[in-house]
Amino acid sequence: MSSDTGCLMYQRKRYSDGRSKLRFQSRRARTRSALLALFVWPILFGFVLWCAAALWFDGPRPDWLAGSFAGVFVAGCGLLIVFHRPLWRAKLVVAAGVLLIIVWWLAIP
């Protein structure tokens, strides 16, 4: 017996209190979100690398401290993306960190 879902895909949304809700996502919506992810991830990754370079070159004077700041920033962004859910919130926090470093870098005299 076949189902009438056609190109719809079921996706279960889980809430923090244990409830869950079944929702449908069309093939077009899945394709659009995949294309958006292909666009957003490289840009976010590039900005994280740029911020690490900014911390390395223009960070605190002892080179080991500047390198530590850059390493902690990159590791923190990576851990946040891997372990924090929902993923959109992790990307938002990483983008806020990137924006904070860009503002700091632009304020350097």
C-alpha positions as CSV (number, residue, x, y, z in Angstrom):
1,M,0.0,0.0,0.0
2,S,1.5,3.3,-1.0
3,S,1.1,6.6,0.8
4,D,-0.2,9.8,-0.7
5,T,2.7,12.0,0.6
6,G,4.2,12.4,-2.9
7,C,7.4,14.4,-2.5
8,L,6.7,15.4,1.1
9,M,9.0,14.3,3.9
10,Y,8.1,13.8,7.5
11,Q,10.2,15.6,10.0
12,R,9.8,15.3,13.7
13,K,10.2,18.4,15.8
14,R,11.1,17.8,19.5
15,Y,10.4,20.3,22.2
16,S,12.4,20.7,25.4
17,D,9.6,19.4,27.6
18,G,9.5,16.1,25.8
19,R,6.6,16.7,23.4
20,S,7.1,16.2,19.7
21,K,5.3,17.3,16.6
22,L,5.3,15.7,13.2
23,R,5.6,18.2,10.3
24,F,5.9,17.9,6.6
25,Q,8.6,19.4,4.4
26,S,8.3,19.4,0.6
27,R,11.1,18.6,-1.7
28,R,11.3,22.2,-2.8
29,A,11.8,23.4,0.8
30,R,14.4,20.7,1.4
31,T,16.3,21.8,-1.7
32,R,16.0,25.5,-0.8
33,S,17.4,24.8,2.7
34,A,20.3,22.7,1.3
35,L,21.2,25.4,-1.2
36,L,21.1,28.0,1.6
37,A,23.3,25.8,3.8
38,L,25.8,25.5,0.9
39,F,25.9,29.2,0.7
40,V,26.0,30.1,4.4
41,W,28.6,27.5,5.7
42,P,31.6,28.5,3.5
43,I,30.9,32.2,4.3
44,L,30.7,31.6,8.0
45,F,33.8,29.4,7.9
46,G,35.7,32.1,6.0
47,F,34.8,34.7,8.5
48,V,35.8,32.5,11.4
49,L,39.2,32.0,9.8
50,W,39.5,35.7,9.1
51,C,38.8,36.5,12.8
52,A,41.4,33.9,13.9
53,A,43.9,35.7,11.6
54,A,42.9,39.1,13.0
55,L,43.4,37.8,16.6
56,W,46.7,36.3,15.6
57,F,48.2,39.4,13.9
58,D,46.5,42.2,15.8
59,G,45.9,40.5,19.2
60,P,47.8,40.9,22.4
61,R,51.6,41.5,22.0
62,P,53.0,38.2,23.3
63,D,52.6,35.9,20.3
64,W,51.7,32.9,22.5
65,L,48.7,34.9,23.9
66,A,47.5,36.0,20.5
67,G,47.8,32.4,19.2
68,S,45.9,31.2,22.2
69,F,43.1,33.6,21.6
70,A,42.9,32.6,18.0
71,G,43.0,28.9,18.8
72,V,40.3,29.2,21.5
73,F,38.1,31.2,19.2
74,V,38.3,28.6,16.4
75,A,37.9,25.7,18.8
76,G,35.0,27.3,20.5
77,C,33.2,28.0,17.2
78,G,33.8,24.4,16.1
79,L,32.6,22.9,19.4
80,L,29.6,25.2,19.4
81,I,28.6,24.2,15.8
82,V,29.1,20.5,16.6
83,F,27.4,20.2,20.0
84,H,24.9,23.0,20.3
85,R,21.3,22.5,19.0
86,P,19.3,23.9,17.3
87,L,21.9,24.6,14.7
88,W,20.5,28.0,13.6
89,R,21.1,29.2,17.2
90,A,24.7,28.0,17.1
91,K,25.3,29.7,13.8
92,L,23.8,32.9,15.3
93,V,26.2,32.8,18.3
94,V,29.2,32.2,16.0
95,A,28.1,35.1,13.8
96,A,27.8,37.3,16.9
97,G,31.3,36.4,18.0
98,V,32.6,37.1,14.5
99,L,30.8,40.5,14.5
100,L,32.3,41.3,17.9
101,I,35.8,40.6,16.6
102,I,35.2,42.6,13.5
103,V,34.0,45.6,15.5
104,W,37.1,45.2,17.8
105,W,39.4,45.0,14.8
106,L,37.9,48.1,13.2
107,A,38.3,50.1,16.4
108,I,42.1,49.5,16.5
109,P,43.8,52.8,15.9
